[in-house]
Amino acid sequence: MSRILLPIAVVAALLGVASPASASQAGRQFAVGGGEAVTGTNFGFAAHDNPQGASGFFVATEQAPIGPGVSVAGRVTCLTVVGDRATIGIEITKSRLPYAPVGSGLFWALVDNGPPVNGQPVDMVEATFTSTPPTTCPLLPATFLLSHGDVVVRALG
């Protein structure tokens, strides 16, 4: 039994999950996921926010309509979570998108509607590009369904 509990404890520690009564969880939130939106954008991200500030990464590659190989990556600058919705702010650190140069930013909005149903994703995402990296994240709408993948949004504490 200890062989089963140890991996669970390690995963819980990595995700920052603890006892619901834990005061150390106050103010912690996260959003993680990956997949492909119906727009043809393949993406992966992990965003965390706690009393020390926001951290994490974002990467996306366009398959259509621009074409294969067009990509953007960046670091998380802010995160807002309300219920099953989140907006992540990203400073672009690498870019092969003509309209999103290094040093600009984007908001990545998402809705976590739960795990896929009968193998079909139910979550939504949407990107909004900005001329400068966001420092605060308003809650923005996400309207593009995923064709593959899953996103998870949680506020702890």
N, C-alpha and C positions, 0 to 999 in steps of 0.2 A: 504494500500500500504506500510506503514512503517513496517508492519509485514513481508513483503516479502523482503524489502531492508535490514533490519537488519541482517537476516541470510546470505544474499549474502555478506554483508560487513564483517561479522565475518569470513566467509570462505576465502574471499579475503585477509584479514589480516593474517590469519593462513598460507596461501600459499605464502605470501609475494608479492602478486599481487597488484599493484597500478596503478595510471595513467601513461600512456606511457611516459609522459613528466617528470615524477618524477626523479630527480637526485639521490634520495636515492636508486634507483634500479640498478645503474651502478655497474657492476662487480658481480652481483648476478646470480647464476645458480642453477638448481636443477634437480634431477631425482628421480622419485618415481614409485613404481609398485609392482606387485605381480602376482603369477600364477604358472603354471607348464610348464617347458620346455619339448620338445619331448623326452629328455633324461630321464625323470622321476623325475627331480629335482623340488621340490616345493620350492618357494622362496618368500620373501617379503623384501622390502628395502625402505629407504627414505634417500636421500643424498642431502645435501645443501652446497653451498659454497658462501661466501660473504667476504667482506673485513676483517672480524675477523677470517676467516679460514673455513675449512671443518668440517661438523658435520653430524651425522645421524647414522643409524643402518643397518645391513644386517643379514638375517637369511635364512638358506636353509636346507632342509631335503631331503635326497636321498630315492627314492622309488625303483629304479633299476639303475644300475645292482648290486649295492652292497647289497641292502636290506633295509627294513623299519627300521626307528629309527636312521640311521646314519645321523648326523646333524653337522652344523657349524654355529656360530654366531660371529658377531664382530661389531666394531665401524668404521665409515668412517674416513679415513685419508686424502683423496684427491678426487677431482672430476674435470674432464675435459669434457666440453660440446662443440661440434662443430656441428652446425645444428641440425639434428635429431639423432646424435650419441653421446654416452657418455661412459666414463670409470670411474669406481668408484674404489678407493683403500680402502682396508679393513684390519684392524688389527684383527686377530682372537683372540677372548676372551673366547670362549667356543667351544669345538670340540669333536666330536665322530667319526672323520675321521682319519684313521691311517696315512694318508699322509699329514695332515694339523694340526699339533699340536698348542696348545695355544702359542701365541707369534709369529707365522708365519703370512703370509698375503695372500691376493688374490686380483686379479683384476677382476671386474665384468663389462664386456663390454656389451653394449646394443644398439639396433637400434629401435627408435620409428617411426614405419611406419604408425602411426595413430590409430584410434580406430578399434576394430574388425569389419570385413566386413561380413554381414550375419551371425553373431554369431561366426565367425572364427577369431582367433587372427592373426595378421600380423607382430607382433614385433619379434625381435630376441635377444638372450642373449648368453653369453659364459663366463666361469670362467677360469682363469689362476692362479694357486697357486704359491706362492713365499716363499722363506725361511725366509724372514724378511718382516715386514709391509711396504707397499709402502709409500714414502713421496711425490712423484710426479706421476701423472697419464698420461702416453702416450695414445693416442687414439688407441685402439686395435679393431680388427675385432670381430664381433658377428655373428655366423653362425647357431645357433640352434633356430628353430622356437618355438614359444610357442604353447602348445596344449590347454591351458586355460590361461586367464588373459590379462593384459595390462600393458605397461610401458609408462611413460610420461617423456620427456626430454625437458627442457626449459632453455634458457639463456635470462636473463632480463637485459636490459640496454645496 
